[in-house]
Amino acid sequence: MTYEFLQAVVYCGISVVFIMAEFFKPAKRLNLRDCMARDIIAALVAGIMFALAAYLLSDLYQAHLLYAHLKDIPVVIRVALFYLLADFGAYWIHRLMHTKIFWKTHWWHHAPKYIYWLSGARASAAQILLTSLPIIIAWPLMFDLPAWLYIAMYAELIFRNHWMHANVAIHSRFIEWVFITPTYHRVHHSNDSQYYNKNFAVLFTFWDRVFGTYQDPSKINKEFALGVHGKNKQIKMILGV
């Protein structure tokens, strides 16, 4: 079984789990016929772009100046550092995309008036570039990991992206002290300006608490509308310009 085929199996398996969860326990009833085709295309484009970036960077990483200094650090420590550094960077990139200068890179992701498990795939070309930067910077920590660990981390990434956008009503203060939940992230997709600049976390919620962008989902109206105000041309949204 090739690595690429195993990745496809993992992606499809996790996706089926969320399809079933949203079918039996949806937070809101959605008609996905009009939007799912676009999101499937977006997911394919995003996958191709990530694969291309990984291919182009593979030789660079092997010659990375930090390689000799990092490879002897125990795997557990390197993985923990990778998640902390990459997620810290992801938090700040996310905030950057909500500034006036970079907002257009993120517009397409927030444009729909709904979110569900595949919504995380809707990212402009510019957004994919920006959100890849923290991973690229932290990736030297991941040299020479066992193959099964790469697959496990890939599965976690897919699960997390589906999980945070899932159309399921899951809110737990206990979980949210550390990790995001669908309800936690849904707040961020509100079209109300006092909420869409809150809950920027991508994995660890404590960044929001530390840097003053936390909003407790239980303290706002659960029926708030999603999406963004205004319109933009489709091609500009896809490109992020």
NORNORVEN-V579465 format. One record per pair of residues at least 24 apart in sequence whose C-alpha atoms are under 8 Angstrom apart, sorted by sequence separation. I is the first residue (numbers start at 1). GAP is how many residues later the second one is. D is the distance in whole Angstrom. If there is no record, write none. Layout:
I_GAP_D, I_GAP_D
This chain:
179_24_6, 180_24_6, 179_25_5, 180_25_6, 178_26_5, 179_26_5, 178_27_5, 177_28_6, 178_28_6, 187_28_8, 176_29_6, 177_29_7, 97_30_8, 187_30_7, 184_32_8, 192_32_8, 184_33_6, 191_33_8, 192_33_8, 183_34_7, 190_34_6, 191_34_6, 190_35_6, 191_35_5, 190_36_4, 191_36_5, 93_37_7, 94_37_8, 189_37_6, 190_37_6, 191_37_5, 93_38_6, 189_38_6, 190_38_8, 191_38_7, 90_41_6, 120_41_6, 120_42_7, 119_43_8, 160_43_8, 90_44_6, 117_44_8, 118_44_6, 89_45_5, 117_45_4, 120_45_6, 116_46_8, 117_46_7, 119_46_6, 171_46_8, 87_47_8, 117_47_8, 118_47_7, 86_48_5, 117_48_5, 118_48_8, 85_49_7, 86_49_5, 116_49_5, 117_49_4, 115_50_6, 116_50_4, 117_50_6, 86_51_8, 115_51_7, 116_51_5, 86_52_6, 115_52_6, 85_53_6, 82_56_6, 82_57_7, 82_59_6, 81_60_8, 82_60_7, 79_62_7, 78_63_6, 79_63_7, 78_64_7, 70_70_7, 71_70_7, 75_70_7, 70_71_6, 115_71_8, 71_72_6, 67_73_6, 71_73_7, 66_74_7, 43_75_8, 46_75_7, 64_76_7, 67_76_7, 46_77_7, 40_78_8, 43_78_5, 39_79_7, 42_79_6, 43_79_7, 46_79_8, 61_79_7, 110_79_6, 39_80_7, 42_80_5, 40_81_8, 42_81_7, 36_82_8, 39_82_6, 46_82_7, 39_83_6, 30_84_8, 19_98_7, 18_99_6, 98_99_7, 15_102_8, 95_102_8, 95_105_7, 94_106_6, 91_109_6, 91_110_6, 90_111_8, 91_111_6, 90_112_7, 113_112_7, 114_112_6, 113_113_5, 114_113_7, 124_113_6, 125_113_6, 126_113_6, 127_113_7, 112_114_7, 113_114_4, 124_114_5, 125_114_5, 126_114_5, 87_115_7, 112_115_5, 113_115_8, 123_115_7, 124_115_5, 125_115_6, 126_115_8, 87_116_7, 91_116_7, 111_116_5, 112_116_8, 124_116_5, 87_117_7, 110_117_5, 111_117_5, 110_118_6, 88_119_7, 107_121_8, 108_129_5, 107_130_6, 108_130_7, 105_132_7, 108_132_7, 104_133_7, 107_133_7, 105_134_8, 106_134_7, 105_135_4, 104_136_5, 105_136_6, 104_137_6, 28_139_7, 27_140_5, 28_140_8, 14_141_8, 26_141_6, 27_141_4, 26_142_5, 27_142_5, 25_143_6, 26_143_7, 7_144_7, 11_144_7, 14_144_7, 18_144_7, 22_144_7, 25_144_8, 10_145_6, 14_145_6, 18_145_8, 22_145_6, 22_146_6, 7_147_8, 11_147_7, 15_147_7, 21_147_7, 18_148_7
